[in-house]
Amino acid sequence: MKKPSDTEQDSRFADLIGLGDQSTRKTYYRELLQLNEELEQRVEQRTQELTELNQRLSQEVAIRRAAEVAMAEAKEQAEEANRSKDRYLAAASHDLLQPLNAARLLVAALRERTLPETEKQLVEGLHLSLEGAEQLLADLLDISKLDQQALKADPELFPLARLVSSMRAEFSSVAQDRALQFRITPFSADWHLYTDLRLLSRILRNLLTNAFRYTDQGGVLLGFRRRQDQLEIQVWDTGCGIPVEQQQAVFREFHQLQGRRQNRGGVGLGLAIVERMARMLEHPVQLKSRAGRGSCFSIRVPLRVMAPAPLQPLQALNYLSDSDHLAGKRLLVIDNEPSIQSSMRALLSGWGCQVWVASDLPSARQVLLEGSIDLLLIDYHLDEGEDGLTLLHHLRQDGMQQPALMVTADRSLHTRQAFRDAQIPVLNKPVKPGKLRALISHLLV
């Protein structure tokens, strides 16, 4: 068989790759150019599409960043406005409580006097109105502090008796005014609680206030049940009760049950404060209630059993002591507010005390030099940056050793620690007359 020559092979190869004759090459080149143009157009089209897409993405990113910046600015403005509100409430609390405290003391003095029935009813109405205003202000301040996370738990170990005596002092007179029973179940003297005393007291105060507010007959019971290493503190009442379907809602802010608003006072913050403070302390709160049969609120607190400690001032108070024990006692009230001076003088004089007043360290020294004084009642915030603890320190350096009681509207952690370090008893404004009388009686024993 004859082999093809090299020339024939080259010709066939050229035909295969399109390099044959001139006509074939021209056709191939035209097709190649056309294909190249189409590829370039497609590349340009895709490039344009990608460019437009990148532009849109850049615009979206810019818009999103602008929105995030605007949101951040709006959030900061809102938080600053909230902080300003909280700072205002905190700063104004002292000034708000001062006139309220003066009014409460004056009304308390009037309530202890023999008045015609008409005037007595007017004074009682004024007392209830001021009590409601005091409770509302305290609730608003607590909610504000909870919102800005300004309340911090400060746990300590303290005897249960200390907490119970404080609640007894505060609510015995409430029960008497409402013609209700107030009972406290027995408990062991070696029971101690480990928690924040101030916050737990606030929780129980709100629960007891609600119990008395919504109970028209019968009474209120403060009870205790040991649950292994915890103590369940219970507040029972014989009031109107809470329907099952509404028992979760009562812990919401500004929520009040239908039919329980009229003539009851409050704006629905008490139980919301209880829930939030209990959550902060990690103490579970429970509610058991039946409509028309009463309610039981309970909270569980860490319990420790240990030997009873020496009685603290609030443990040994005689809460039913009468004013005869105070007759003739010489008291010095140190306060920079003339309204507080006059209202304290009126109230204490009604208990048979002899009362002197002073507004600063020089005037207090003058009174103490002129005659003997049995007890000092000192406001914490005085004029020109002076405070009651510093004033008392100077009096102690002068050799004055009379017992002293600090009275203040300042509930900050710093001042509470300062009072604790100084081991001085404290009453918060607005002062409750029954508690004031009981503490004065104890300090003068």
Sequence and secondary structure as in RCSB ss.txt:
>XXXX:A:sequence
MKKPSDTEQDSRFADLIGLGDQSTRKTYYRELLQLNEELEQRVEQRTQELTELNQRLSQEVAIRRAAEVAMAEAK
EQAEEANRSKDRYLAAASHDLLQPLNAARLLVAALRERTLPETEKQLVEGLHLSLEGAEQLLADLLDISKLDQQA
LKADPELFPLARLVSSMRAEFSSVAQDRALQFRITPFSADWHLYTDLRLLSRILRNLLTNAFRYTDQGGVLLGFR
RRQDQLEIQVWDTGCGIPVEQQQAVFREFHQLQGRRQNRGGVGLGLAIVERMARMLEHPVQLKSRAGRGSCFSIR
VPLRVMAPAPLQPLQALNYLSDSDHLAGKRLLVIDNEPSIQSSMRALLSGWGCQVWVASDLPSARQVLLEGSIDL
LLIDYHLDEGEDGLTLLHHLRQDGMQQPALMVTADRSLHTRQAFRDAQIPVLNKPVKPGKLRALISHLLV
>XXXX:A:secstr
     HHHHHHHHHHHTT SSHHHHHHHHHHHHHHHHHHHHHHHHHHHHHHHHHHHHHHHHHHHHHHHHHHHHHH
HHHHHHHHHHHHHHHHHHHHHHHHHHHHHHHHHHHHTS   HHHHHHHHHHHHHHHHHHHHHHHHHHHHHHHTT 
     EEEEHHHHHHHHHHHHHHHHHHTT EEEE    TTEEEEE HHHHHHHHHHHHHHHHHT SSSEEEEEEE
EETTEEEEEEEE SS   GGGTTGGGSTT   TTS TTT   S HHHHHHHHHHHHT  EEEEEETTTEEEEEEE
EEEEE       TTTS  TT  GGGGTT EEEEE S HHHHHHHHHHHHHTT EEEEESSHHHHHHHHHHS  SE
EEEESB GGG BHHHHHHHHHHTT    EEEEES   HHHHHHHHHHT  EEESS  HHHHHHHHHHHT 
